[in-house]
Amino acid sequence: MRMAELSARSGVPIPTIRFYMREGLVPPGELTSPNQASYDDSHVRALKLARTLVEVGGLSIARVRAVQEHIRAKDSELMGTLGSVQYGLTPEREPVEDETYRRAEQRVEALLGDRGWTIRERNPARRTLADTLATLTRLGYGELVDRLDEYASTAEQLAEREVPELLARGTAESVAEGVIAYDVLGDAMLSSLRRLAQEAVAAPLLEDGPGRG
């Protein structure tokens, strides 16, 4: 197929396609003449994945390139792909490493041990969780910190259903797309449901409160 058809099938504008190719996010086509190249279904998949990583996942070009390189590797494994994309989606945070943060780190490690979760040291979510707990403590929201195990149970139940579904997608590209959908759009869905539920629960309580009726 030519560039125009590649754009139509992938839903990616031609200038964006050329940008992704210059940045190495999508492989070049096969030259058929000095000014023409042909493309196939692999380019359509690569374009859709690159666009999803950038526009939905919010990854930098450098991070997308690293994820794509891993997926293209001949020895790419599904579990490695899941971790590569998931770690890339986790924002880098520079916590204030005071005593509150160190206690939060200890709490995270205790949680992982108590639940029997085997987590690699380089998983950025460990640091993100510790920083979140420390921030909640500093702001005086200890009741949220006290619900850590409750949140962990909910997360574990979701993961027990989601991970088999992700790995069943079969190819590294499909797993990568699934991780983005589950982690980015799934998080957005959960956040929206939480806000809707909060209003639903709050409404009758506020109607019966002081100054009402």
Secondary structure as UniProt FT lines:
FT   HELIX           3..10
FT   HELIX           14..22
FT   TURN            23..24
FT   STRAND          30..33
FT   TURN            34..35
FT   STRAND          36..38
FT   HELIX           41..51
FT   HELIX           52..56
FT   HELIX           61..72
FT   TURN            74..75
FT   HELIX           78..89
FT   HELIX           99..115
FT   TURN            121..122
FT   HELIX           124..138
FT   TURN            139..140
FT   HELIX           142..145
FT   TURN            146..147
FT   HELIX           148..167
FT   TURN            168..169
FT   HELIX           172..180
FT   HELIX           181..185
FT   HELIX           186..207
FT   TURN            210..211
//
